[in-house]
Amino acid sequence: MEKIDIKKAQAIAKNKGLKPGKVKGTDGVQFTKGKNERLDVITWDEFEAILAKRGLAIYESGGWMKIMKA
């Protein structure tokens, strides 16, 4: 897996119909199509801030993205 920046993640997410999401009641983040009741859709700025705060990064392989420790 290759670490990618937020701009590349945004492009991949847009292509797949994904949005940044936050797990309700936690500081957990993941990508969502916006239909999961456990997740709130958030802004990319908020998503990026949470990643930085928690020491996380976005990794990509074959069009799949995963959020892991940096």
C-alpha positions as CSV (number, residue, x, y, z in Angstrom):
1,M,0.0,0.0,0.0
2,E,1.2,3.5,-0.8
3,K,0.6,6.5,1.4
4,I,-1.4,9.2,-0.4
5,D,-2.2,12.9,0.3
6,I,-5.6,14.3,0.9
7,K,-6.0,15.6,-2.6
8,K,-5.5,12.2,-4.2
9,A,-7.9,10.7,-1.6
10,Q,-10.5,13.3,-2.5
11,A,-10.1,12.4,-6.2
12,I,-10.5,8.7,-5.5
13,A,-13.4,9.3,-3.2
14,K,-15.2,11.5,-5.7
15,N,-14.7,8.8,-8.4
16,K,-16.2,6.2,-6.1
17,G,-19.0,8.3,-4.7
18,L,-17.5,8.4,-1.2
19,K,-17.5,11.2,1.3
20,P,-15.5,11.7,4.5
21,G,-17.3,10.5,7.6
22,K,-17.0,10.5,11.3
23,V,-18.3,7.7,13.6
24,K,-21.0,9.2,15.8
25,G,-19.9,9.7,19.4
26,T,-16.2,9.0,18.6
27,D,-13.2,10.5,16.8
28,G,-13.1,7.6,14.4
29,V,-13.2,8.5,10.7
30,Q,-13.8,6.5,7.6
31,F,-15.2,6.9,4.0
32,T,-18.9,6.6,3.5
33,K,-21.5,6.9,0.8
34,G,-23.6,8.8,3.3
35,K,-26.2,6.1,3.9
36,N,-24.8,4.7,7.2
37,E,-26.7,5.9,10.3
38,R,-23.6,5.3,12.5
39,L,-21.7,7.9,10.5
40,D,-22.0,11.7,10.1
41,V,-20.7,13.1,6.8
42,I,-18.0,15.8,7.6
43,T,-16.0,18.3,5.6
44,W,-12.7,17.3,4.1
45,D,-11.0,19.9,6.4
46,E,-12.5,18.3,9.5
47,F,-11.5,14.8,8.2
48,E,-7.9,16.0,7.6
49,A,-7.7,17.6,11.0
50,I,-8.8,14.4,12.7
51,L,-6.3,12.3,10.7
52,A,-3.5,14.7,11.8
53,K,-4.7,14.8,15.5
54,R,-4.8,10.9,15.7
55,G,-1.5,10.4,13.7
56,L,-3.4,8.6,10.8
57,A,-2.7,8.6,7.1
58,I,-4.6,7.4,4.0
59,Y,-3.1,4.5,2.1
60,E,-4.2,3.3,-1.4
61,S,-3.7,0.1,-3.4
62,G,-5.5,-0.7,-6.6
63,G,-8.1,2.0,-6.0
64,W,-8.9,0.9,-2.5
65,M,-8.2,3.3,0.4
66,K,-7.5,2.4,4.0
67,I,-6.9,4.7,7.0
68,M,-4.0,3.5,9.2
69,K,-1.4,4.8,11.6
70,A,1.1,7.0,9.7
